């Protein structure tokens, strides 16, 4: 199991599950694609940062998706607040 984390494949599996979840939300739960993407994007970005850290990439490749995830999260919150 250690090789799955060292290679980042554990994160790839989680990202694949999130992709399936996106399909389910749009197809069965009747969410719009924009709503589903906005809700899932911050977590996906944090997972990308985790994958970068696990595979030993430079700190900039770890920090960039983490930094981007926060404004995306705020945009999602603002969008949901306006919808109410």
Secondary structure, 3 states (H helix, E strand, C coil): CHHHHHHCHHHHHHHHHHHHHHHHHHHCCCCCHHHHHHHHHHHHHHHHHHHHHHCCCCHHHHHHHHHHHHHHHHHHHHHHHHHC
